[in-house]
Amino acid sequence: MQLAQRLETCKKCEKRKFDMNSGIVCSLTLRKPEFEGSCKDFVVDPIEVSKLKAKSYKVEKEEKSSVSTWGVIIIILFVARILFRMFRD
Protein backbone atom coordinates (compact mmCIF):
# COMPACT_ATOMS: atom_id res chain seq x y z
CA MET A 1 0.00 0.00 0.00
CA GLN A 2 1.39 3.39 -0.97
CA LEU A 3 1.69 6.39 1.34
CA ALA A 4 -1.00 8.32 -0.58
CA GLN A 5 -3.50 5.50 0.02
CA ARG A 6 -2.63 5.32 3.72
CA LEU A 7 -3.03 9.09 4.04
CA GLU A 8 -6.52 8.85 2.51
CA THR A 9 -7.41 6.52 5.39
CA CYS A 10 -5.80 8.88 7.91
CA LYS A 11 -7.84 11.82 6.60
CA LYS A 12 -10.96 9.99 7.85
CA CYS A 13 -9.50 9.09 11.27
CA GLU A 14 -10.02 10.95 14.55
CA LYS A 15 -6.42 10.20 15.55
CA ARG A 16 -4.85 12.20 12.76
CA LYS A 17 -2.75 15.23 13.53
CA PHE A 18 -1.23 17.91 11.34
CA ASP A 19 2.48 18.58 11.65
CA MET A 20 3.80 21.77 10.01
CA ASN A 21 6.87 19.93 8.66
CA SER A 22 5.42 16.55 7.74
CA GLY A 23 1.73 17.14 7.00
CA ILE A 24 -0.76 14.55 8.24
CA VAL A 25 0.69 12.23 10.89
CA CYS A 26 -0.70 9.78 13.42
CA SER A 27 -1.27 11.36 16.83
CA LEU A 28 -0.18 8.11 18.47
CA THR A 29 3.21 7.79 16.76
CA LEU A 30 3.70 11.37 15.51
CA ARG A 31 4.90 9.85 12.21
CA LYS A 32 3.53 9.26 8.73
CA PRO A 33 1.31 6.14 8.56
CA GLU A 34 3.21 2.89 8.18
CA PHE A 35 0.39 0.32 8.40
CA GLU A 36 -0.21 -2.29 5.69
CA GLY A 37 -3.78 -3.13 4.77
CA SER A 38 -5.70 -1.43 7.56
CA CYS A 39 -4.77 0.50 10.68
CA LYS A 40 -5.56 -1.27 13.94
CA ASP A 41 -6.01 2.08 15.71
CA PHE A 42 -8.37 3.61 13.13
CA VAL A 43 -11.39 5.48 14.56
CA VAL A 44 -13.72 7.04 12.00
CA ASP A 45 -14.17 10.82 12.24
CA PRO A 46 -17.86 11.31 11.32
CA ILE A 47 -17.44 15.06 10.75
CA GLU A 48 -14.60 14.60 8.27
CA VAL A 49 -16.38 11.75 6.48
CA SER A 50 -19.49 13.92 6.04
CA LYS A 51 -17.31 16.76 4.67
CA LEU A 52 -15.73 14.40 2.14
CA LYS A 53 -19.16 13.11 1.06
CA ALA A 54 -20.47 16.66 0.66
CA LYS A 55 -17.42 17.61 -1.40
CA SER A 56 -17.84 14.53 -3.59
CA TYR A 57 -21.54 15.33 -4.10
CA LYS A 58 -20.71 18.92 -5.08
CA VAL A 59 -18.17 17.79 -7.70
CA GLU A 60 -20.63 15.24 -9.08
CA LYS A 61 -23.38 17.86 -9.27
CA GLU A 62 -21.09 20.33 -11.08
CA GLU A 63 -20.10 17.66 -13.63
CA LYS A 64 -23.75 16.88 -14.37
CA SER A 65 -24.50 20.57 -14.70
CA SER A 66 -21.73 21.17 -17.25
CA VAL A 67 -22.84 18.15 -19.31
CA SER A 68 -26.42 19.39 -19.46
CA THR A 69 -25.24 22.90 -20.40
CA TRP A 70 -23.30 21.55 -23.37
CA GLY A 71 -26.31 19.46 -24.38
CA VAL A 72 -28.50 22.57 -24.46
CA ILE A 73 -25.92 24.50 -26.49
CA ILE A 74 -25.71 21.69 -29.07
CA ILE A 75 -29.50 21.50 -29.38
CA ILE A 76 -29.75 25.28 -29.86
CA LEU A 77 -27.10 25.20 -32.59
CA PHE A 78 -28.84 22.30 -34.31
CA VAL A 79 -32.23 24.06 -34.26
CA ALA A 80 -30.65 27.33 -35.46
CA ARG A 81 -29.05 25.47 -38.38
CA ILE A 82 -32.41 23.93 -39.37
CA LEU A 83 -34.16 27.31 -39.15
CA PHE A 84 -31.41 28.98 -41.18
CA ARG A 85 -31.82 26.40 -43.97
CA MET A 86 -35.62 26.78 -43.94
CA PHE A 87 -35.49 30.59 -44.30
CA ARG A 88 -32.72 30.45 -46.89
CA ASP A 89 -34.76 28.28 -49.27
Order of alpha helices (4+ residues) and beta strands (2+ residues): alpha-beta-beta-alpha
